[in-house]
Amino acid sequence: MGEAAWPILATCLVGGYLLGSIPFGLLFTRFAGLGDVRAIGSGNIGATNVLRTGRKGLAAATLLCDALKGAAAVLLAARFGADAALAAGLGAFLGHLFPAWLGFRGGKGVATFIGVLLALSPLAVLAFAALWLGLAFALRYSSLSALVASAATPAVLWALGQPRAALLFLVLAALLWWKHTPNIRRLMAGTEGRIGQKG
């Protein structure tokens, strides 16, 4: 896109940020009378921490809505072109990770990562899901599965002939890994919780 498109790209970036920064996990738990989800577990607003309330339905709703907001941002911006869609996807991911109204302390981004990816490349989502499920089944580490699947996503997009999307997801994967620093430390120490593990 040419120089005249920069206002559109900026608008899509900001619009994506505003949509992505809707803290569904926090809203759902408060509406359910469970208080502030940031006061328990990891202090995160994402589905994994919502699950620690014991309300699987709320966790599933959080996961779904966090993914949908990423997909919606991309699809709404796509009418202005591919670059606008990429800008909106970046904005949505940044909004989820760093929501201004929560002191820039948001979620870890896996669901929103998947939502943005779904809207940009359904085939790449299938690859992500296959890798995540395979690793989760074999190793029973949700965090490790997400880390590996996200790291592979740029290469998958490149192989599918989407180099600009691959570049975007290289940035998103780096941010996702950074937000998972505590999980990485626990994985290295052998103290990360496994899927289905009690206590």
ROVOTOR-401840 format. One record per residue (C-alpha): x, y, z. Coordinates in steps of 0.05 Angstrom, whole numbers, padded with zeros to 5 digits, always signed. Layout:
<pts>
XYZ/...
</pts>
This chain:
<pts>
+00000+00000+00000/+00024+00070-00014/+00037+00129+00031/-00036+00151+00029/-00055+00086+00063/-00018+00100+00128/-00079+00134+00160/-00120+00071+00145/-00066+00026+00173/-00061+00068+00236/-00136+00067+00244/-00139-00009+00236/-00081-00017+00286/-00117+00026+00338/-00184-00006+00324/-00154-00075+00331/-00121-00054+00396/-00187-00030+00425/-00222-00094+00406/-00165-00138+00430/-00162-00102+00497/-00232-00124+00518/-00216-00166+00580/-00267-00221+00572/-00238-00264+00628/-00243-00207+00678/-00313-00187+00655/-00341-00258+00656/-00315-00274+00725/-00340-00208+00754/-00409-00217+00723/-00410-00287+00753/-00397-00259+00822/-00328-00289+00827/-00291-00224+00839/-00227-00203+00804/-00194-00262+00769/-00128-00225+00774/-00128-00239+00849/-00119-00314+00840/-00070-00361+00808/-00023-00328+00759/-00060-00261+00762/-00074-00269+00688/-00139-00251+00653/-00137-00309+00604/-00177-00374+00601/-00125-00416+00638/-00130-00372+00700/-00206-00367+00694/-00206-00443+00696/-00175-00438+00766/-00241-00411+00790/-00270-00480+00778/-00318-00454+00726/-00302-00492+00662/-00358-00457+00624/-00330-00389+00639/-00261-00412+00619/-00287-00439+00553/-00325-00374+00540/-00262-00334+00554/-00221-00377+00507/-00273-00370+00452/-00283-00295+00459/-00208-00280+00464/-00199-00318+00399/-00260-00286+00366/-00237-00215+00382/-00172-00228+00344/-00209-00258+00285/-00261-00202+00285/-00207-00148+00284/-00175-00179+00223/-00240-00192+00185/-00267-00122+00197/-00203-00090+00172/-00195-00138+00112/-00243-00095+00071/-00187-00043+00068/-00135-00092+00043/-00087-00146+00066/-00040-00097+00101/-00098-00067+00140/-00118-00137+00163/-00046-00150+00186/-00045-00083+00223/-00111-00099+00258/-00085-00168+00277/-00024-00137+00308/-00066-00087+00345/-00113-00140+00372/-00055-00181+00399/-00022-00121+00431/-00089-00100+00461/-00097-00168+00494/-00027-00169+00521/-00024-00096+00542/-00094-00067+00555/-00089+00006+00575/-00147+00002+00624/-00114-00055+00663/-00047-00021+00672/-00021-00055+00609/-00023-00122+00645/-00064-00170+00602/-00063-00243+00581/-00010-00286+00550/-00041-00285+00481/-00050-00357+00458/-00125-00352+00444/-00119-00285+00409/-00059-00311+00370/-00103-00368+00345/-00160-00321+00328/-00116-00275+00286/-00085-00335+00252/-00154-00366+00237/-00176-00303+00202/-00112-00297+00161/-00098-00370+00145/-00145-00427+00164/-00094-00477+00138/-00041-00450+00185/-00091-00458+00243/-00098-00531+00225/-00023-00539+00229/-00021-00502+00295/-00077-00545+00324/-00045-00610+00300/+00022-00592+00330/-00009-00568+00396/-00052-00630+00403/+00004-00678+00386/+00052-00647+00436/-00002-00640+00489/-00021-00713+00482/+00051-00737+00483/+00080-00691+00537/+00019-00663+00573/+00047-00592+00578/-00002-00541+00552/+00048-00484+00555/+00102-00522+00518/+00053-00543+00464/+00032-00471+00453/+00104-00447+00452/+00126-00497+00400/+00064-00489+00357/+00071-00413+00358/+00145-00417+00340/+00128-00461+00280/+00073-00415+00255/+00117-00365+00217/+00150-00422+00179/+00082-00453+00162/+00057-00386+00136/+00120-00377+00094/+00110-00446+00065/+00038-00428+00048/+00062-00368+00009/+00043-00314+00060/+00109-00279+00075/+00079-00216+00105/+00035-00257+00151/+00097-00298+00169/+00133-00235+00189/+00075-00212+00232/+00071-00279+00267/+00146-00279+00279/+00134-00216+00321/+00072-00245+00354/+00107-00310+00371/+00165-00272+00402/+00117-00232+00445/+00079-00295+00465/+00144-00328+00486/+00163-00267+00527/+00096-00269+00562/+00108-00342+00578/+00175-00330+00611/+00151-00357+00679/+00126-00420+00645/+00192-00429+00608/+00229-00423+00674/+00184-00476+00706/+00192-00521+00646/+00268-00516+00652/+00263-00530+00727/+00216-00588+00717/+00161-00555+00759/+00111-00536+00705/+00043-00566+00716/+00020-00619+00667/-00049-00624+00635/-00096-00659+00683/-00048-00653+00741/-00081-00641+00808/-00054-00591+00858/
</pts>
